């Protein structure tokens, strides 16, 4: 459509809508809304265990105690089964291996500490310089080879 016709049509629709009378809400709407709000807020508060009757409290405590004892007894039987015993032996074996590896690592680190203590600062500086030079040369050669490999020919 043309912009002038669109503006005229919008003005006409606006006038027609504004000339309509306001609609009144049904007379039953407000009481129904208020009743729904009251029903939501009238939910009874949660009752604590202490407000239960003595018979219900004793029965619920007995049930919970029986469940707890059953879980304890079942757990004890599970720990005595051969599958659990085999699994715990395997875990003990892995932990023994881990303990051996940590003791070896501790011995190697102790030896390195002793070597560093025995070397003078001149030797330590020289070793650090050699390691730094090797790292820089590896970095440079790696960069050069990567650029050579990805260069377009």
C-alpha positions in Angstrom: 0.0 0.0 0.0 0.9 3.6 -0.2 2.3 5.4 2.9 -0.5 8.0 2.9 -3.2 5.3 2.8 -1.5 3.4 5.6 -1.5 6.6 7.8 -5.2 7.3 7.0 -6.1 3.6 7.7 -4.2 3.7 11.0 -5.9 6.9 12.1 -9.4 5.5 11.2 -8.8 2.3 13.1 -7.5 4.3 16.1 -10.6 6.5 16.1 -13.0 3.5 15.8 -11.3 1.7 18.7 -11.3 4.7 20.9 -15.0 5.3 20.2 -16.0 1.8 21.5 -17.5 1.8 25.0 -15.4 0.2 27.8 -16.4 -3.3 28.7 -17.5 -4.0 32.3 -16.1 -7.1 34.1 -18.7 -9.7 35.0 -20.0 -9.3 38.5 -18.8 -12.7 39.5 -15.2 -12.1 38.5 -14.0 -10.3 41.6 -15.4 -12.8 44.1 -13.9 -15.7 42.1 -10.5 -14.1 42.0 -10.6 -13.3 45.7 -11.7 -16.9 46.5 -8.8 -18.3 44.4 -6.3 -16.1 46.3 -7.8 -17.1 49.6 -7.6 -20.7 48.7 -3.9 -20.5 47.8 -3.0 -18.7 51.0 -5.2 -20.9 53.2 -2.9 -23.9 52.8 -2.4 -25.5 56.2 1.1 -25.0 57.5 3.3 -28.1 57.6 3.1 -29.9 60.9 6.3 -31.0 62.6 7.0 -34.4 63.9 6.5 -33.2 67.4 2.9 -32.3 66.7 2.0 -35.9 65.7 0.2 -38.1 68.1 2.3 -40.3 70.4 1.2 -43.5 68.7 2.3 -42.1 65.3 5.6 -40.9 66.6 6.4 -44.3 68.2 5.4 -46.2 65.1 7.4 -43.9 62.8 10.4 -44.2 65.1 10.1 -47.9 65.2 10.0 -48.1 61.4 13.0 -45.8 61.0 15.0 -47.9 63.6 14.1 -51.1 61.7 15.2 -49.6 58.4 18.4 -48.4 60.0 19.1 -51.8 61.5 18.3 -53.6 58.3 20.7 -51.3 56.4 23.4 -51.9 58.9 22.9 -55.7 58.8 22.8 -55.7 55.0 25.9 -53.6 54.8 27.7 -55.9 57.2 26.8 -58.9 55.0 27.9 -57.1 51.9 31.3 -56.4 53.3 31.7 -60.1 54.2 31.0 -61.3 50.6 33.8 -62.7 48.5 33.4 -60.0 45.8 33.9 -57.2 48.2 36.9 -59.0 49.8 38.5 -59.5 46.4 37.9 -55.9 45.5 39.4 -54.7 48.8 42.5 -56.9 48.3 42.9 -55.4 44.8 42.6 -51.9 46.2 45.2 -52.8 48.8 47.5 -54.0 46.1 47.1 -50.8 44.1 47.7 -48.7 47.2 50.9 -50.8 48.0 52.1 -50.1 44.4 51.3 -46.4 44.9 53.2 -46.4 48.2 56.2 -48.0 46.5 56.2 -45.5 43.7 56.0 -42.5 46.1 58.9 -43.9 48.1 61.0 -44.3 44.9 60.0 -40.7 43.9 61.0 -39.5 47.4 64.4 -41.2 47.1 65.1 -39.7 43.6 64.1 -36.2 44.8 66.2 -36.6 47.9 69.2 -37.6 45.7 68.6 -34.6 43.4 68.5 -32.3 46.4 71.8 -33.7 47.6 73.4 -33.2 44.2 72.2 -29.6 44.0 73.5 -29.0 47.5 76.9 -30.4 46.6 77.2 -28.5 43.3 78.4 -24.9 43.6 76.6 -21.9 42.2 78.9 -21.8 39.2 77.9 -25.3 38.1 74.2 -24.7 38.7 74.4 -21.5 36.6 76.1 -23.4 33.8 73.6 -26.2 33.9 70.7 -23.7 33.9 72.3 -21.9 30.9 72.7 -25.1 29.0 69.1 -26.1 29.6 67.9 -22.7 28.6 69.9 -22.7 25.4 68.6 -26.1 24.5 65.0 -25.0 25.2 65.5 -21.9 23.0 67.1 -23.9 20.2 64.2 -26.5 20.3 61.7 -23.7 20.2 63.4 -21.9 17.3 63.9 -25.1 15.3 60.3 -26.2 15.9 59.0 -22.9 14.7 61.2 -23.0 11.6 60.2 -26.5 10.8 56.5 -25.7 11.3 56.7 -22.7 9.0 58.5 -24.8 6.4 56.0 -27.6 6.7 53.0 -25.3 6.3 54.4 -22.9 3.7 52.8 -22.8 0.3 55.1 -23.9 -2.5 
